[in-house]
Amino acid sequence: MSAATFILRSNPPGYASQLISYGTIPMVFLLLATLITLPMVFSRSSAAPYPKVAPETDDAELLTRLENLMEKHQLYLEPNITVQRLARRLSVPARDVSAAVNRAQGMNMSQFVNRFRLAHAARLLADTDQSVTEITTQSGFMSRSNFYREFRRVYGQAPIEYRASGKQRSDAVVQPLKSDVTWAQSS
């Protein structure tokens, strides 16, 4: 005999319907209250908002700080660097860092970081006899194909071609972004 059958047989008729109706009403109200309050508890509007950044005026300053951070600590050499980690080090929201790079440089964060990596790789190609594979990993790239694609996009030639043509012009290595920041400030 099941538990439900035992309850129904040991209690007078109508008891089961009273038990269900009296027990169900508070549960329905509790469920409704929970469904109404949970979204309010977990909504983003209850979180403290980030301070607003004035777009044009603070972009140049933020880019200068970001560039100095990248150069001083050579963070671009870390293959898994993220905009969140960079923003945390600058004490600025990640969306503001990304937006400043997008507005002022016309590129995304990945391209911005890769410019530093490529400049580093170009210096190594011009100044050392290390293999391209070693330079790829030392410059922070996780894959050789990505390195080759980005290098060709920025420098217009393959790394090996750059090395061959760069032996006579090792001082002409493109610097990552200083002139870009100056240009962004003047326009």
C-alpha positions as CSV (number, residue, x, y, z in Angstrom):
1,M,0.0,0.0,0.0
2,S,1.4,3.4,-0.9
3,A,1.7,6.4,1.4
4,A,-1.0,8.3,-0.4
5,T,-3.5,5.4,-0.2
6,F,-2.8,5.0,3.5
7,I,-3.5,8.7,4.2
8,L,-6.7,8.7,2.2
9,R,-8.0,5.5,3.9
10,S,-7.1,6.5,7.4
11,N,-8.7,10.0,7.2
12,P,-12.3,10.9,6.7
13,P,-13.6,11.7,3.1
14,G,-12.8,15.2,1.9
15,Y,-9.6,15.5,4.1
16,A,-7.3,15.1,1.1
17,S,-8.9,17.9,-0.8
18,Q,-8.7,20.2,2.3
19,L,-5.0,19.3,2.8
20,I,-4.2,20.1,-0.8
21,S,-6.1,23.4,-0.9
22,Y,-4.8,24.6,2.5
23,G,-1.2,23.6,1.7
24,T,-1.1,24.8,-1.8
25,I,-2.2,28.4,-1.3
26,P,0.7,29.5,0.9
27,M,3.1,27.7,-1.5
28,V,1.7,29.5,-4.5
29,F,2.1,32.9,-2.7
30,L,5.7,32.0,-1.7
31,L,6.5,31.0,-5.2
32,L,5.0,34.2,-6.7
33,A,6.9,36.4,-4.2
34,T,10.1,34.7,-5.0
35,L,9.6,35.0,-8.7
36,I,8.9,38.8,-8.3
37,T,11.8,39.6,-6.0
38,L,14.6,37.5,-7.5
39,P,15.0,39.6,-10.6
40,M,15.2,42.7,-8.5
41,V,17.9,41.2,-6.3
42,F,20.1,40.1,-9.2
43,S,19.5,43.1,-11.5
44,R,22.5,45.1,-12.7
45,S,20.7,48.3,-11.7
46,S,21.3,47.6,-8.1
47,A,25.1,47.4,-8.6
48,A,27.1,50.6,-8.2
49,P,27.6,52.3,-11.5
50,Y,31.0,53.0,-12.9
51,P,32.0,56.6,-13.1
52,K,31.3,58.1,-16.5
53,V,34.3,59.0,-18.7
54,A,34.1,62.0,-20.9
55,P,34.8,60.4,-24.4
56,E,37.1,62.8,-26.3
57,T,39.0,64.5,-23.5
58,D,39.8,61.4,-21.5
59,D,40.6,59.1,-24.4
60,A,44.0,60.5,-25.1
61,E,44.9,60.5,-21.4
62,L,43.6,56.9,-20.9
63,L,45.5,55.7,-24.0
64,T,48.7,57.3,-22.7
65,R,48.3,55.6,-19.4
66,L,47.5,52.3,-21.1
67,E,50.5,52.6,-23.5
68,N,52.8,53.4,-20.6
69,L,51.5,50.4,-18.7
70,M,52.1,48.2,-21.7
71,E,55.6,49.4,-22.3
72,K,56.7,49.6,-18.7
73,H,55.6,46.1,-17.7
74,Q,55.7,44.6,-21.2
75,L,52.2,43.1,-20.6
76,Y,51.8,42.5,-24.4
77,L,54.2,39.6,-24.0
78,E,51.6,37.7,-22.0
79,P,49.7,35.5,-24.4
80,N,46.5,35.6,-22.3
81,I,46.3,39.3,-21.5
82,T,42.7,40.6,-21.3
83,V,41.1,44.0,-21.4
84,Q,39.8,43.2,-17.9
85,R,43.3,42.8,-16.5
86,L,44.5,45.9,-18.2
87,A,41.5,47.9,-17.0
88,R,42.0,46.6,-13.4
89,R,45.6,47.8,-13.5
90,L,44.4,51.2,-14.7
91,S,41.5,51.3,-12.2
92,V,39.1,52.0,-15.0
93,P,36.1,50.0,-16.2
94,A,37.0,47.6,-19.1
95,R,34.3,49.0,-21.3
96,D,35.9,52.5,-21.0
97,V,39.4,51.2,-22.0
98,S,38.0,49.3,-24.9
99,A,35.9,52.3,-26.1
100,A,38.8,54.6,-25.8
101,V,40.9,52.4,-28.0
102,N,38.1,51.9,-30.5
103,R,37.4,55.7,-30.7
104,A,40.9,57.0,-30.7
105,Q,42.7,54.3,-32.6
106,G,40.0,52.8,-34.8
107,M,40.9,49.3,-33.7
108,N,39.8,46.7,-31.2
109,M,41.8,45.7,-28.1
110,S,43.2,42.6,-29.8
111,Q,44.6,44.7,-32.6
112,F,45.9,47.3,-30.1
113,V,47.8,44.7,-28.1
114,N,49.1,43.0,-31.3
115,R,50.6,46.3,-32.5
116,F,52.9,46.1,-29.4
117,R,53.6,42.5,-30.0
118,L,54.4,43.1,-33.6
119,A,56.8,46.0,-32.9
120,H,58.6,43.7,-30.4
121,A,58.8,40.9,-33.0
122,A,60.0,43.3,-35.6
123,R,62.8,44.4,-33.3
124,L,63.8,40.8,-32.6
125,L,63.7,40.0,-36.3
126,A,66.0,42.9,-37.1
127,D,68.4,42.5,-34.1
128,T,68.6,38.7,-33.6
129,D,69.0,35.5,-35.5
130,Q,66.3,33.7,-33.5
131,S,63.9,31.6,-35.5
132,V,60.5,33.0,-36.4
133,T,58.8,30.4,-34.2
134,E,60.9,31.5,-31.2
135,I,60.1,35.1,-31.9
136,T,56.4,34.3,-32.2
137,T,56.2,32.8,-28.7
138,Q,58.5,35.4,-27.2
139,S,56.3,38.2,-28.6
140,G,53.1,36.9,-26.9
141,F,51.4,35.2,-29.9
142,M,49.8,31.9,-29.2
143,S,49.8,30.7,-32.8
144,R,52.2,31.0,-35.6
145,S,49.4,31.5,-38.2
146,N,47.9,34.4,-36.3
147,F,51.4,36.0,-36.0
148,Y,52.0,35.6,-39.7
149,R,48.6,37.0,-40.6
150,E,48.9,40.0,-38.3
151,F,52.5,40.7,-39.3
152,R,51.7,40.7,-43.0
153,R,48.6,42.9,-42.4
154,V,50.7,45.6,-40.5
155,Y,54.1,45.4,-42.2
156,G,52.9,44.3,-45.7
157,Q,55.3,41.4,-45.9
158,A,56.1,38.1,-44.2
159,P,58.4,38.0,-41.1
160,I,61.2,36.3,-43.1
161,E,61.0,38.9,-45.8
162,Y,61.0,41.6,-43.2
163,R,64.2,40.2,-41.7
164,A,65.9,39.9,-45.0
165,S,65.1,43.5,-46.0
166,G,65.6,44.8,-42.4
167,K,69.2,43.9,-41.9
168,Q,70.2,47.2,-43.6
169,R,67.5,49.3,-41.8
170,S,67.3,48.0,-38.2
171,D,66.6,51.5,-36.9
172,A,63.5,51.9,-39.1
173,V,61.4,49.5,-37.0
174,V,57.9,50.8,-36.7
175,Q,57.1,51.9,-33.1
176,P,53.7,50.8,-32.0
177,L,51.5,53.7,-31.1
178,K,53.2,56.9,-30.0
179,S,52.6,58.7,-33.3
180,D,49.0,57.4,-33.3
181,V,48.3,58.9,-29.9
182,T,49.8,62.2,-31.0
183,W,47.7,62.1,-34.1
184,A,44.6,61.3,-32.1
185,Q,45.2,64.3,-29.8
186,S,45.7,66.7,-32.6
187,S,42.5,65.7,-34.5
